[in-house]
Amino acid sequence: MPEPVLDAVVVGAGPAGAAAALALARAGRSVVMVERGPFPGSKNVYGGVIYARILDEVVPSWWEEVPAERWVVRRSTMVVDGDRSLAIDYRTPTWGEAPYNGMTAIRAEFDRWLASKATDAGARLVTSTVATGLLRDERGAICGVRTDRPDGDLRARVVVACDGVNSFLAKEAGIHPKADAAHHTLGVKEVRSLDPDRIDERFGVPRDHGVDIEILGCTRGIPGGGFLYTNRDTVSIGVVVSLTGLAAAGVRPEELVADVREHPSVAPLLAGSELVEYAAHLIPEGGYDTMPELVTDGMVVAGDAAAMTLAAGIWLEGVNFAIGSGLAAGRAVDAALRADDTSAAGLARYRRELESSFVLADHKRFRKAPSLVLSDRVQQRYPGLVCDLVEGLFTVNNPEPKPGGASFALSVARRNGVRLRELAADAWRAARIFG
Ligand SMILES: Cc1cc2nc3c(=O)[nH]c(=O)nc-3n(C[C@H](O)[C@H](O)[C@H](O)COP(=O)(O)OP(=O)(O)OC[C@H]3O[C@@H](n4cnc5c(N)ncnc54)[C@H](O)[C@@H]3O)c2cc1C
C-alpha cells in the first residue's frame, strides 16, 4: 500500500514551526511537526523578551494564558565605558496592562505552549526525531523529509523548513548560501536565580512586571552588546558578539558575560544570585541582504532558518519575526495546495505576504543598521565620548565656570579619537536608518 502523503511536514517546533503548523491545521490541512528535542522549546536558547503582538491574530487574549514570566514595563539602554555608565531608562505603566507590549518568558514553556495551539488545531507533533534530509520526486521537487526513525520517511506535498539558524534543510535544497561567520553573532547567557522580592525591590517593579536592559560598550571593543532581563525568580544576563570579532580578540565568551555581571552598575542588582544555567547559540544577524531564497519547488523557509532575526542595534527580536513568517508560510502553503501548484511559482505568495508585513518591511528598512551599530566608532569610541560629555557637564569644578559650547564638545570628541566630520556623518546615517 502506498504511504499516505501529508499536505505538509514542518521541520522544527520552535516559534516559526508552531505558527506554520497552526495556520495549516486551522486551514484543515494534514500537517506533522517534526522536532528533534523531547518537547518543543527544550533545546531553544534566546535572551529572554518576546514581543508577541503578532499573536493577536491567532489567540484572542493570549496574555491570559501565555506562560509569561514578567511583563516588561521598563526598557533601559545603557552605555558603559570602563566603570562608568549612562542609562536612558524608559518606563510606562501602559506596558504592564493588557494587551501588553513585551514579556520575559522561558522558551521551554513558551514554545511548548505555542506548539500546543497547533496540536489543539489538529497538527501532529513528533518529538525526539531529527529530519536528516529531503525527499525529492522524479522531477526533482521536494516531496518530504527523511528522519532518523527506522520507518522515517515522511512524504508531504510541501516541506516547511523552520529548523533554525544554519538551516541544513535550506542548504540541502540549494537555496541557502554557505554559512558565513561574518553574518552570525554568538549569544551567550547565564540564568541566575534571585529571590523575586529582591528582583522587585532592586529593579523597582511590582511583581509580574519586569525590566529589559540593553548594554552597549561592554564587549571589550568586540562588535556586539549585552543584555539583562528579569524573569519571575531568575535574571538572564549575557552578551551577543560578532563571531569573527570574538575569534580575532581571543577572548572567551564567558569572560565577556563576567564583565557585564561585575560592572559596578550591574553587580549590585545581582548580588546573592546563583548560576542555574549557561547557554550559547548562534544568531543570524546578517539581515535582509543575507536571507536565502524563501521558496523552492515543494518547500518554504521561515524564521531563523531564513535569517529573520532583526538585530538592528536597539532591537533584538527574533521570536515575533519567526511567528510572523511561520503564519505567512502556513497561509501561503494552504493557498498553493488549494491551487494545486506547490512549485516555487505557486508558493510565491509567501514572499509577497512577508513584503507587506512587518517581517520583511522592518528588515528592509533597517538593512543598514548592523553596519552602523557594529562599527568601530559606535562600539569603541562613542561610549567614552558620551560618558566624558556627561561627566564634564555634571562635574562641578567651581571656581571654574561650567564647561559648555562647541569647544567643550570638540575637545571631548578629540580626546575620544572622533572627528566632527565622522560624528556628523554617523548622525546623518543614524537619522536615515532609524528616522
Ligand atoms: C542569545 C540569544 C538571544 C536572543 N534574544 C532574543 C530575544 O530576547 N527576543 C527575541 O524575540 N529573540 C531573541 N533571539 C532570537 C530568537 O531566539 C530566534 O529568532 C527564534 O528562536 C527563531 O525561532 P525559530 O522557530 O525560527 O527557530 P528556533 O527557535 O531555533 O527553533 C528551531 C527548532 O527546530 C528544531 N530543529 C532544528 N533542526 C531540526 C531537525 N533537523 N529536525 C527536527 N527538528 C529540528 C530545533 O530543536 C528547534 O526546536 C535571541 C537568540 C539568541 C541566540
The ligand as a MOL file (V3000), in Angstrom:
LIG
                    3D

  0  0  0     0  0            999 V3000
M  V30 BEGIN CTAB
M  V30 COUNTS 53 58 0 0 0
M  V30 BEGIN ATOM
M  V30 1 C 21.3960 34.5740 22.8060 0
M  V30 2 C 20.1740 34.9030 22.0120 0
M  V30 3 C 19.3650 35.9260 22.4370 0
M  V30 4 C 18.1720 36.1930 21.7610 0
M  V30 5 N 17.3210 37.0870 22.3090 0
M  V30 6 C 16.0880 37.2420 21.7830 0
M  V30 7 C 15.1070 37.9860 22.4680 0
M  V30 8 O 15.3070 38.4540 23.5940 0
M  V30 9 N 13.9130 38.1430 21.8730 0
M  V30 10 C 13.6080 37.5740 20.6570 0
M  V30 11 O 12.4730 37.7390 20.1590 0
M  V30 12 N 14.5240 36.8300 20.0070 0
M  V30 13 C 15.7530 36.6320 20.5360 0
M  V30 14 N 16.6530 35.8090 19.9110 0
M  V30 15 C 16.3160 35.2350 18.5930 0
M  V30 16 C 15.3140 34.0830 18.7250 0
M  V30 17 O 15.7830 33.1370 19.6360 0
M  V30 18 C 15.1260 33.4040 17.3690 0
M  V30 19 O 14.8980 34.3780 16.3790 0
M  V30 20 C 13.9310 32.4400 17.3850 0
M  V30 21 O 14.1570 31.4100 18.2970 0
M  V30 22 C 13.7030 31.8560 15.9930 0
M  V30 23 O 12.6810 30.9080 16.0320 0
M  V30 24 P 12.6650 29.6950 15.0030 0
M  V30 25 O 11.4410 28.9140 15.2680 0
M  V30 26 O 12.9040 30.2080 13.6460 0
M  V30 27 O 13.9650 28.8410 15.3440 0
M  V30 28 P 14.3500 28.0790 16.6830 0
M  V30 29 O 13.7460 28.7360 17.8600 0
M  V30 30 O 15.8160 27.9180 16.6400 0
M  V30 31 O 13.6340 26.6760 16.5090 0
M  V30 32 C 14.1190 25.7120 15.6130 0
M  V30 33 C 13.5630 24.3680 16.0640 0
M  V30 34 O 13.9060 23.3910 15.0980 0
M  V30 35 C 14.3620 22.2290 15.7650 0
M  V30 36 N 15.2310 21.5470 14.7900 0
M  V30 37 C 16.3600 22.0240 14.2130 0
M  V30 38 N 16.8440 21.1580 13.3040 0
M  V30 39 C 15.9920 20.1180 13.2990 0
M  V30 40 C 15.9400 18.8960 12.5770 0
M  V30 41 N 16.8580 18.6210 11.6450 0
M  V30 42 N 14.9420 18.0380 12.8280 0
M  V30 43 C 13.9930 18.3190 13.7470 0
M  V30 44 N 13.9730 19.4560 14.4720 0
M  V30 45 C 14.9650 20.3440 14.2430 0
M  V30 46 C 15.0830 22.7580 16.9940 0
M  V30 47 O 15.1920 21.7880 18.0140 0
M  V30 48 C 14.1540 23.9000 17.3710 0
M  V30 49 O 13.1020 23.5000 18.2200 0
M  V30 50 C 17.8460 35.5100 20.5630 0
M  V30 51 C 18.6830 34.4920 20.1030 0
M  V30 52 C 19.8190 34.1740 20.8350 0
M  V30 53 C 20.6690 33.0290 20.3500 0
M  V30 END ATOM
M  V30 BEGIN BOND
M  V30 1 1 1 2
M  V30 2 1 2 3
M  V30 3 2 2 52
M  V30 4 2 3 4
M  V30 5 1 4 5
M  V30 6 1 4 50
M  V30 7 2 5 6
M  V30 8 1 6 7
M  V30 9 1 6 13
M  V30 10 2 7 8
M  V30 11 1 7 9
M  V30 12 1 9 10
M  V30 13 2 10 11
M  V30 14 1 10 12
M  V30 15 2 12 13
M  V30 16 1 13 14
M  V30 17 1 14 15
M  V30 18 1 14 50
M  V30 19 1 15 16
M  V30 20 1 16 17
M  V30 21 1 16 18
M  V30 22 1 18 19
M  V30 23 1 18 20
M  V30 24 1 20 21
M  V30 25 1 20 22
M  V30 26 1 22 23
M  V30 27 1 23 24
M  V30 28 2 24 25
M  V30 29 1 24 26
M  V30 30 1 24 27
M  V30 31 1 27 28
M  V30 32 2 28 29
M  V30 33 1 28 30
M  V30 34 1 28 31
M  V30 35 1 31 32
M  V30 36 1 32 33
M  V30 37 1 33 34
M  V30 38 1 33 48
M  V30 39 1 34 35
M  V30 40 1 35 36
M  V30 41 1 35 46
M  V30 42 1 36 37
M  V30 43 1 36 45
M  V30 44 2 37 38
M  V30 45 1 38 39
M  V30 46 1 39 40
M  V30 47 2 39 45
M  V30 48 1 40 41
M  V30 49 2 40 42
M  V30 50 1 42 43
M  V30 51 2 43 44
M  V30 52 1 44 45
M  V30 53 1 46 47
M  V30 54 1 46 48
M  V30 55 1 48 49
M  V30 56 2 50 51
M  V30 57 1 51 52
M  V30 58 1 52 53
M  V30 END BOND
M  V30 END CTAB
M  END
